[in-house]
Amino acid sequence: MKELKIENLTHSYGMKTLFDSIDFSITDGQRIGLIGVNGTGKTSLLNILTKKLSPDKGTISQPNDYTIGYLEQKNTLDDSKTVLDTVFDGTTAIMEAVRTYESALQRLTIDPTDTRAQNHFSTAEQKMNSADAWNANASAKSILTRLGIHDMQQKIGQMSGGQQKRAALAQVLIQEPDLLILDEPTNHLDFEMIKWLENFLMNYKGALLLVTHDRYFLDNVVNHMVELTYGRLERYVGNYQDFVRLKAEREETQTQKTHKQKQLYKQELAWMRAGVKARGTKQQARIDRFTDLKKEVSNTDPNASLDLNLSGSRLGKKVLELDKANFKRDQQVILDQFSLLIQQTDRIGITGENGSGKTTFLNILADQIPLDSGILEIGETVKVAYYTQTNESMDENKRVISYLQEIAEEVRLADGTSVSVTQLLEQFLFDRSTHGTLIGKLSGGEKRRLYLLKLLMQQPNVLLLDEPTNDLDIQTLTVLESYIETFSGAVIAVSHDRYFLDKMASKLLIFKGNGAIDSYYGKMTEFLEEQDREKNEMVNTVVAEEKNAKETNAQKKEKTKLTYMEKKEWDTIEDEIAALESELEEIQIEMSKAGSDYTIIGELNHKQATLEQALEAKMERWDYLSEFI
């Protein structure tokens, strides 16, 4: 069994300690979910494992032949390369054979009469045989098809961001490394792709290390959870649901321990203040213990309470209304005579096909893009906060707390009390030590969290959220979901995250493309289950119709045993099948020896097709006869 092992790993970013002497190992069959607040070092840990970053201290040991595949969150593909060269990248004999074969096949398809293309294809076919690469090629094409990648000659630079992400995912999955590291693999995947990827990873033979915000995905795929917090790694056996339960139990134990520590701390503080005159060895020991207790009490988790119950602006009955709205973008229909009334407490989730216009729809609701025709009415009291997929411009030299103080020094809560910007930052998972940090030193995820907090501080009464789960960690999403639960206004969110949509939305708008938009009242998982049932019902209907047709034919002439001639046929049919299979094997050998003589290859191809038809007929006949044996 292969193992990757980390010992005594320590690493800092500036003044911040990301890892403090951590130990970690991963073996075949382990599927590990790595979570933690943005900025705690998840990406740094992945970069250290893949040797893209050198740690300050510690050792990483692995077998000499150990291979690692890494899907990074940001695109690192070469824009000038084709999909073919990208997804079959690698120096193994199999990858080189497949890459050469696919290139040769493409050339031959363009001009089958080109002699050089024919010779190139023949050589490539021989390489595929010698490397035994046919199964790898079939598996690779299955992965590409499932991820919606069909044009192998398209340049990476000509693809959309979502297509590039899927090409990068295909690249690492095809390589089948010993350790598969995936950073946010579900971004830019639709629900069918996510379901397929879940099944693929559940059956993966090697090890898996996964960072994702998708809690259902974690629940279905992983068998271990690791949380990165305060420079430590806390490990849990089980999936995400097990993690939540076990962490709650651990925190309950910690709460009881902290309570006892605080009682001791009060006693020691009283003793220190009493000013004991004699400072002997025993007294010095108590002073040391007091210092240790002080550290332990101050290091308790400040995120135990994550309520963010901000008040919103008053909102009238009239919020947003679209009436017979029409909009086209580059000749693509986004809205076609579409009408929608958004009321005060609505929770609407928007999902559907990539490129169908979901973000454009939010831009229209935010009054950033005018309709081609139709009416958008916005209530007089509406105050919109629009969380877009990209941050507003941030001054990198401004400090975190100053960025928020531009909005207000304190914010009113729903119960009428107020909280300071400092308290708000802590509730939104910014430790007090980070409040004076320059924005330029924050991670991408921390910047997104800060941007979201600034929007919420403006006390809106309508929230527009565009793919918030793509950049926010699970802990921040939990805070946001809790905020939405108590939010008194309307929320409209574009998302592909099933868990997030289940928690926040009571109504769904399904964008199907070309202006087709379906409505569904209920949870996202219920909608998907309903779709699956409809598909299964269609399949079952077809199967039932075929079965009925067979039964009808059987009823016309009932048969209970073989005739004399059929018995004679049954006695020899298996030998005949074996002979046909043997002939097909001999043709394969002859074709490999034919080289570039396409006259012989053509004759052999014709003979092969004839034999395959005969074999298929014999197999069907065998199935029929066997029913009466």
TINUNU-755018 format. One record per residue: y, x, z of N, C-alpha, C in turn; residue in one letter. Coordinates in steps of 0.2 Angstrom, whole numbers, plus 5000, padded with zeros to 4 digits. Atoms other than C-alpha are relative to their C-alpha. Example, Ala and Ser with C-alpha at 12.3 -4.5 7.8 and 13.67 -1.06 7.14 Angstrom:
<atoms>
499450045000497850625039500650045000A 499449964999499550685036500549965003S 
</atoms>
This chain:
<atoms>
499450045000500050005000500650045000M 499449965000501750074995500549985005K 499550024995503150085007500650044999E 499349975000505050125007500250005007L 499850004993505650185024500650035001K 499449974998507350215031500050015008I 500049984993507550305048500750035002E 499449974997509150335058500650004995N 499450005006510350275044500649985004L 499350004997512150295049500550004994T 499550005006513650255037500649975002H 499450034998515450215039500450004993S 499550015005516850155027500750005003Y 499449994996518450225033499950005007G 500050004993518650185051499449955003M 500550064998517250045051499350034999K 500749985000515450085055499649944997T 500450065003514349985044499350005002L 500749994997512650055050500050055005F 500049954994512350135067499350015002D 500749984999510650225067499549954999S 500550055001509650085059499450034997I 500649985003507850095055499749934996D 500250065004507049985041499550024995F 500549995005505549975030499849944996S 500250065004504849865016499450024996I 500749985004503049865009499849944995T 500250055005502149774995499949935003D 500150074998502149584997500549975004G 499450034996503649575008500549984996Q 499450035004505049465001500549995006R 499550004995506549495012500749984998I 499350025002508149405012500550035005G 499549964996509649505018500749965000L 499450044999511149405025500550045005I 499549974995512749455034500749984997G 499350025002514649415034500250054994V 499749965004515549485019500450065003N 499749944997516149665023499650035005G 500449974995514749705035499550064997T 500349945003513949825022499449984996G 500750025004512549725012500050044994K 500049965007513049804995500050075001T 500149934999513249975003499350025002S 500749984998511449965010499650004994L 500350005006510849914993500150064996L 499949945004511750054985499750075003N 500349954997511050174997499350004999I 500750015002509250114994499950024993L 500149985007509550144975500350064998T 499749935001510350314978500750004996K 499350005003512050254971500550025005K 499549984994512850304988499650045004L 500349954995512450445000500249985007S 499850024993512350395018500350065004P 499849944995513250495032499550035003D 500549974996511650525041499449954999K 500650045000509850465040499550024994G 500549985005508250485029499749944996T 500450065004507450375015499450044997I 500649975003505650415011499649944996S 500450055005504550334997499550044996Q 500549965004503050384986500450034994P 499749965005503450504972500149954993N 500150055006502950364959500449945001D 499750064998503950234968500649984995Y 499550035004505050124956500449955003T 499650064998506550014960500449974995I 499650045004507449884950500549975003G 499550024996509149834955500549964995Y 499550045003510149684949500750005004L 499450004997511949714954500449944999E 499650065000513149574958500550014994Q 499549995005514449644946499750034994K 500349985006514049674928500150084998N 500049935001513549854924499750024993T 500349995007512849834906500550034995L 499649975006513449934891500149954995D 499850055005514449814880499850024993D 500149985006514049914865499249994998S 500750005002512149894866499849924999K 500250075002511149744859499649975006T 500450034995510149624870499350045000V 500649975000508549704864500050075003L 500049934997509049884869500149995008D 499950014993509649814886499449985004T 500550034996508249714892499450045000V 500649965000506949834886500150075001F 499849934998507849984893499450035005D 500549974996506650104901499750064996G 500349955003505750264898499250005000T 500750015000503950204901499749994993T 500350015007502750204886500049934998A 500050085001502650014887500649984997I 499350025002504549994886500250034994M 499849975007504750114872499649974994E 500450035005503350034862500349934999A 499750075001504049854865500650014996V 499449995003505749914860500050024993R 500049985007505249994844499749954996T 500450055004504049854839500549944999Y 499550065001505449714842500550024995E 499549985005506749824832499650004993S 500350005006505449844818499949934997A 500250075002504949664818500749974997L 499350035002506849614816500250034993Q 499849975007507049734801499549974995R 500550035005505449664793500249934998L 499850075001506049484795500650004996T 499550005004507649524787499850014992I 500249995007506849594771499250025000D 500749984999504949584771499750054994P 500249965006504849674754500350085001T 499749934999505749834761499450055002D 500649964999504449974760500150045007T 499949964994505250074774499949965006R 500150044995505349924785499249985002A 500750014999503449894782499750055003Q 500349944997503050074786500250005008N 499750004993504150064802499649955004H 500450054997503249904807499350025002F 500749985000501549974804499950055006S 500049954995501950124815500149975007T 499950034993502650014829499449965002A 500650044998501149904829499450045003E 500549954998500050054831500250025007Q 499849984993501050104846499949955005K 500150064995500949934854499250005002M 500750004999499049944852499850065005N 500249944996498950124860500349995007S 499750014993500050074874499849945004A 500250064997499249914877500649965002D 499450034998500949834877500149934998A 499950075002500549664870500149955005W 499950044994500449574887500750015002N 499349994998502049654892500549974996A 499550035004502949594877500049935000N 500050084999502349414879500349985006A 499750024994502849414897500750015000S 499349995000504549484893500349954996A 499750055004504849354879500049935004K 500050064995504349214892500650005004S 499449994995505649284904500649994997I 499450015004506949294891500249934998L 499950075002506649114885500249965006T 499950044994506649044903500750015002R 499349994998508349124906500549994994L 499650035005509049054890500350064995G 499849945004509149224880499650004994I 500450015006508649204862500250054994H 499849965005509649314851500050075002D 500149934998508949494853500550054997M 499549955004510249574841500749995002Q 499450014998511749504850500350065004Q 499749954996512949634857500249975007K 499950024993513149624876500749985001I 499350025000515049624874500249944997G 499950075003514949464864499849955004Q 500350054996514049374877500549985006M 499650024994514949264891499750045006S 500149974994514949324909499349985003G 500750034998513449204913499450034996G 500549985004512449264899499850075001Q 500149934999512749444903499650015007Q 500350004994512149414921499249984999K 500750015002510549334914499650054997R 500349955003510249474903499850065005A 500249954995510349594917499449985005A 500650034996509149484928499450014996L 500650005004507949484913499850085000A 500249935000508049674912499650035006Q 500349984994507549704930499349975001V 500750034999506149574930499550024995L 500549985005505349634914499750075002I 500349934998505149814922499550005005Q 500550014995504149744936499950075005E 500049944996504649884948499649995007P 500350004994503849924965500449965005D 499650034996505349864974500649964995L 499550045004506449724966500649985005L 499450024996508249714973500549964996I 499650055004509249564968500649985004L 499450024996511049534973500349944996D 499850075003511549354970499749984994E 500350015007510249324956500149934998P 499950075002510649134956500649984997T 499350025004512449144950499950004993N 500050025007512649074933499349984997H 500650035002510849004933500049925001L 500150074999510548814930499449985005D 500550024995509348714941499350024998F 500749995002507848734930499950085000E 500149934999508148924929499950025007M 500149984993508248934948499349985002I 500750024998506648834950499550054997K 500549955003505748954938500050065003W 499949944997506449104946499750005007L 500450014994505849044963499350014999E 500850005002504049024956499850074998N 500249935002504149194948500050055006F 499949954994504749284964499549995005L 500650024995503449194975499450034998M 500749975003502049264964500150084999N 499949935001502849444963499650045004Y 500449964996501649574967500350065004K 499749944996502849714973500449975006G 499650024995504149704986500749974997A 499450035002505749604985500550005006L 499450004995507449624994500549964996L 499650055004508649484990500649985004L 499450024997510449444994500249944996V 499850065004510949264990500349965005T 499750054996512049124997499649945000H 500450065001510748994991499549995005D 500450014994509948935007499349974998R 500650025002508648834998499650054997Y 500449945004508148984987499750045006F 500349964995507949085003499449975003L 500550034997506948955011499350004996D 500650005004505748944996499750064998N 500349945002505549124992499850055005V 500149944995505649245007499549995005V 500450004994504449285021500250045005N 499649964994505649395031500749994999H 499350005000507449385035500350065004M 499649954996508649525040500749995000V 499350025000510349495046500450075002E 499649944998511649635046500649985004L 499550024996512849625060500250055005T 499849954995513949745070499650075000Y 500449945001513049895062499350005002G 500750004998511349835067499649954995R 500450045004509949755058499549965004L 500550044996509049605066499549974995E 500550025005507449565058499649945003R 500350064998506549395059499449994995Y 500550015004504849345052500049924998V 500050075002504849185041500649994995G 499550015005506049105029500749985003N 499350014997507849045031500049955006Y 500150054995507348895041499750035007Q 500349964994506349005053500550045003D 499449954998507849125054500549965004F 499550044996509048985060499749985007V 500350024994507748925073500050065005R 500149944996507349105079500750035003L 499449974997509149155080500349965005K 499850044994509649005090499750015006A 500349984994508349045102500250075003E 499849944998508849225103500750005003R 499350014998510749175105500049965007E 500050044994510249055119499850055006E 500249944995509349205128500650045002T 499549954999510849315125500649965004Q 499550044996512049175132499950005007T 500249994993511049175148500150075003Q 499949934998511149365149500750015001K 499349995000512949365145500349975006T 499750044994513349235159499850055006H 500149964995512449345171500450075000K 499649945000513349505165500749985002Q 499350014998515049415167500049995008K 500050014993514549365185500050075004Q 500049934997514149555189500750034998L 499349975002515749605180500549985005Y 499550024996516749495191499950035007K 500149974993515949565207500250084999Q 499949935001516149745200500850015000E 499250005000518049705196500350005006L 499750014994518349645213499950075004A 500149944996517549805220500550064998W 499549955002518649915209500749995002M 499350024997520249825214500150015007R 499949994993519849845232500250075002A 499849944999520150025230499650045005G 500449974995518750105240500250075001V 499749934999519450265248499550064998K 500549955001517850365248499750004993A 500350015007517350405229499450055000R 500649965000515650485232499649994994G 500550015006514150495220499849934999T 500250075000513650315224500649964997K 499450035003515450255220500150014993Q 499949985007515550345204499549974996Q 500650045004513850265198500249934999A 499850075001514650095201500650004995R 499550005005516150145191499750004993I 500350005006515050195177499749944998D 500350065002514050035178500549954998R 499450055002515749935178500250014993F 499749995007516250025162499549984995T 500550035004514549985154500049934999D 500050075000514649805159500649974996L 499450025004516349795152499950004992K 500249995007515749855135499649954998K 500550055002514249735135500449934999E 499750065000515349585139500549994994V 499650005006516649635126499749994993S 500450005006515349655113499649944998N 500450065001514649475114500349974994T 499850025007514749385097500649955001D 499450045000516449315094499949944996P 500150055005515749195081499649945003N 500450054997514849085093500349934999A 499650075002516148945090500450014994S 499749995007516648925072500349944998L 499650065002517648765072500650024997D 499349995004519048755060500249944998L 499850075001519648585063500850004999N 499350005001521348605055500249934998L 499850075002522448445052500250014993S 499850005007522848395035500749964999G 499450045002524448315027499849935000S 500250075001524548125027499949984993R 500250025007523748045012500049934999L 500050075001524047875005499449984997G 500650025003522847764997499950024993K 500049975007523247824980499950075000K 500149935000522547994977500050034993V 500149985007521948034959499749954996L 500350055005521547924944500150024993E 500049985008521047964926499849934997L 500150065004521147824914499950014992D 500149995007520347834897500250074997K 499749935001520648024897499650034994A 500349965005520248134882500350075000N 499849935001520248314880499550044996F 500449965004519548444868500350075001K 499949935000519448634869499750044995R 500349975005519148734854499549964996D 500450055004518448584845499449975004Q 500650024995517248554860500349945004Q 499850064996517448384868499850015007V 500149994993517648394887500049935003I 499950074997518248214891500149954994L 500050055005517948064880500149935003D 499950074997518747904886499849995007Q 500350004994518347954903500549975006F 499650034995518947854918499750025007S 500249984993518847904937500549985005L 499550014994519647844953499850045006L 500249964994519647964967500449985006I 499750034994519947894984500150045006Q 499849954994520547965001499450045003Q 500549974997518848005008499450024996T 500549985004517848044993499850075000D 500349935000516648194992499650004994R 500350005007516248224974499850074998I 500249945002515148364968499950004992G 500049995007515248424950499550054998I 500549955003513748504941499849994993T 500250015007512948524924499950064997G 500149945004512748634910500650054999E 499549945001513648804908500449984994N 499650015006515148784896500149934998G 499950075002515148594897500749985002S 499350014999516948604904500249985007G 500050024993516748584923500750035003K 499449974998518148714927500649974997T 499550035003519248634914500249945003T 499950074997519048464922500450015007F 499649984994519648544939500750014998L 499349985002521148614930500449944998N 499750065002521548444923500249965006I 499950044994521448364940500650045004L 499549964997522548504947500750004996A 499450015005523848454933500250074997D 499849935003523748634926499950004993Q 500150015007523148574909500149934998I 499950075001523848414901499449974995P 500550045004522648284893500350004993L 499850015007522648264874500249935000D 499850074999522748074878499749975006S 500250034994522547954892500550015006G 499549994995523347954909499650035006I 500249974993523148064925500649975005L 499550024995524047974940499850045006E 500049964993524348084956500449965005I 499650044994524847994972500650045002G 499449974998526548034979499950055006E 500149964994525848104995499450054999T 500649955001524448214987500350075001V 499949934999524448394992499450044999K 500649975002523148494983500050075002V 500249934999522348654988499450024995A 500449985005521448734973499750075000Y 500349945000520148864976499650024994Y 500349985007519848944959499550065001T 500549945000518549074954500350075000Q 499749934999519849214954500649995005T 499550004995521049254968500750004997N 499349985002522949244967500150075001E 499949935000523749404965500250025008S 499949984993523649494982500350075000M 499749934999524749644988499550045004D 500549964996523449774992500350045006E 499749964995524749865003500249965006N 499950044995524949715014499549995005K 500550004995524049695030499749925001R 500350075000522849545033500449955003V 499650054996523849465047500749984996I 499450025003525449475037500049964994S 500150045005524749395022500049935002Y 500150074998524349235032500749985004L 499350024997526049245042500549984995Q 499550025005526949215026499949925000E 500150074999526249035028500249975006I 499850024994526449015046499850045006A 500249964995526349095063499549975004E 500650044997525248955070499949944996E 500150065004524448805063499749945005V 500250054996524148635070499349974999R 500750035001522448565073500049935000L 500050075000521848395071500149965006A 499950034993521848355090500750015002D 499350004998523748395090500250075003G 499949934997523548575098500150054994T 499849955005524048735089499650065001S 500349944999523148895086500450054996V 499649955003523949065081499650034994S 500349975006523549155065499550055003V 500649964997522549285076499449965002T 500650044998521449155083499749974994Q 500350035006521249075066499650054996L 500449945003520649245058499450015004L 500749994996519349265072499649944999E 500450065001518749085069499750004993Q 500350005007518549125050499750074999F 500449945000517549285055500350064998L 499749945000518849415054500150035007F 500049974994518549525069500850035002D 499349984998520249565079500150074997R 499949935002520049745074500250014992S 499850005008520249705055500749964999T 499450035002521849605057500650044997H 499549955002522949755054499850044994G 500349965006521849815039500449984994T 499750015007522649835022499649964996L 500450045004522049705010499650044995I 500349965005521649844998499350035002G 500649974997520249905010499549955001K 500550054999519349735011499550004994L 500550015006517749705001500249944996S 499850065004517849574987499949935004G 500250064996516949444998500549985005G 499550014995518249475012500649974997E 499450035003519649445000500049934998K 500150075002518949284994500049955007R 500050044994518749225012500749995003R 499350004998520549275016500449954996L 499750045004521149185001499949925001Y 500150074998520249025006500349985006L 499650014994520949035023500749984999L 499350015002522649045016500149934997K 500050075003522348885006500049955005L 500150054995521748785021500650005005L 499550004995523148845032500649964997M 499550045003524348755020499949925001Q 500250074998523548595027500149954994Q 500050055006523148505010499749945002P 500450064999522448335009499549984994N 500550015005521448354993499850074998V 500249945001520348504991499650004993L 500449995006519748564973499750075001L 500449934999518348704975499650014993L 500449985006517748794959499550065002D 500649964998516048874963500250055006E 499949964994516448924981499550045002P 500549964998514748984984499850074997T 500249945004514749124971500250065004N 499849944997515749244982500050005008D 500050014993515649175000499350015003L 500649994997514349225012499849945004D 500250064997513249105021500349985006I 499650014994514149115038500749964998Q 499350035002515849075029499949934997T 500150065003515048935019499849955006L 500150054994514448855036500649985003T 499350024997516248865042500349954996V 499750045005516848785026499749935000L 500350075000515548645026500249965007E 499850044993515948605045500749984999S 499350025001517848605040500049934995Y 500050065005517448475025499749945004I 500350064997516448365037500649965004E 499450034996518048335048500649994996T 499450015004519248345033500249934999F 499850075001520248185032500249984993S 499850025007520648195013499450014995G 500550005005519648204997499850074998A 500349945002518548344991499650004994V 500350005007518048384973499850074999I 500249945000516948534971499550014994A 500549985005516048624956499550055003V 500549954997514448704961499349994997S 500750015001512648744957499650015006H 500449994994512148774975499849935003D 500350064997510948634980500249985007R 499950014993511148664998500749975002Y 499350024999513048654998500249934997F 499950065002513048504987499749945004L 500350054996511848414998500449995006D 499650014994512948445013500749974999K 499350025000514648405006500149944995M 499850055005514448274991499649945002A 500350065000514048094992499949974993S 500050035007514348064973500050064996K 500049945004513948184959500249984993L 499950005007514648204941499650054997L 500449965003513448274930500250014993I 499749985006514248364915499450024995F 500649985005512948364900500350034994K 499749985007514148424886500249954995G 499850045005515048354872500349935003N 499650064997516048234884499549955003G 500550054996514448154891500050025007A 500049994993514648134910499749945003I 500350054996513448044921500250005007D 499950004992513747984939499449985003S 500650014995512447984953500350005007Y 499950014992512647914971499450035004Y 500549974996511648024982500050075001G 500049934999511148204986499750034994K 500249965005510848344974499350004999M 500749995000509048364979499749934998T 500350075002508748174977500149994992E 499950005007509448184959499550044996F 500549955004508348334954499349975001L 500650035000506848244961499949944996E 500050055005507248094951499950024993E 500049975006507448194936499250024999Q 500749985001505748274939499549944999D 500450065000504948104942500049974993R 499950035007505648044925499650044995E 500449965005504948194916499349995001K 500750014999503248174924499849934997N 500250065002503247994920499950004992E 500049995007503648034902499350034997M 500649965002502248164901499349955001V 500550044998501048044910499949944995N 500050055005501447904897499750024994T 500349975006501048014883499250025001V 500749984999499448074891499649935000V 500450064999498947894895499949974993A 500150035007499247834877499550044996E 500649965004498147984870499349985003E 500650024997496847934883499749934997K 500150065002496947754878499750004993N 500250005007496747794860499350034999A 500649975000495247904863499449945003K 500550054997494447764874499949944995E 500150055005494747634860499650024994T 500449985005493947744847499350015003N 500749994997492447774859499749935001A 500350074999492247584862499849974993Q 500250035007492147554843499250024999K 500649985001490547654844499750045006K 500249974994489747694861499450054998E 500549955001488647844862499850035006K 500349974994487547904876499650065000T 500449945001486548044869500050034993K 500049965006486348174855499549974995L 500550015005485548134839499550064999T 500449945002484148244832500350064997Y 499749955003485248334821500550045004M 499549984996486548354834499750055005E 500449954995485248434846499950074997K 500149945004484848554832500650055000K 499349975001486748594830500150035007E 499849974994486948624849499650065002W 500549944998485448744850500350074997D 499749945003486448864838500750015000T 499350005001488248824840500350065004I 499749954996488548954854499950074997E 500149945004487849094843500550004994D 499550015005488949034829500750025002E 499449994997490449044840500150085002I 500049934998490049224846500150044993A 499949975006489849274828500750004997A 499350005002491549214823500550045004L 499649964995492349294838499950084998E 500249935002491449464833500350024993S 499749995006492049444815500850015001E 499349994999493849424821500250065003L 499949944997493749574832500050064994E 500149955006493149674816500650004996E 499450005005494649614806500650035004I 499449974996495849674820499950084999Q 500149935001495049844818500250034993I 499949995007495149844799500850004999E 499350005001496949794800500450065003M 499749944997497449944812499850064995S 500249955005496550054799500350004994K 499750015007497449984784500650044999A 499449975001499050074788500549964997G 499550035003500350034776499849964993S 500250035006499249954762500049935001D 499950074998499949784763499649954996Y 500550045004498749714749499449985004T 500550014996497349744761500249965006I 499750034994498349684776500049924998I 499950075002498749524766499349965000G 500650035001496949494762499649985007E 500350004993496349524780500449945004L 499650064996497749404787499749934997N 500350075003497049264775499349995003H 500650014997495349294781500049995007K 499950014993495849304799500249925001Q 499850074999496749134797499449954999A 500650045002495149054789499550005006T 500549994995494049124803500349965007L 499750034994495249064817499949924999E 500050075000495248884810499249985001Q 500750024999493348884809499850015007A 500149994993493248954827500249945004L 499750064996494448814833499549944999E 500450065001493348684824499350005004A 500649994996491748754832500149985007K 499950014993492548754849500149925002M 500050074999493048574847499449965000E 500650035001491348524841499650025007R 500449994994490548614856500349965006W 499750054995491748514868499749935000D 500250075001491148354860499250005002Y 500750004999489248394860499850015008L 500149984993489348464878500149935005S 499950064996489848284885499449975000E 500650045000488148224881499450045002F 500549954998487148374888499949995008I 
</atoms>
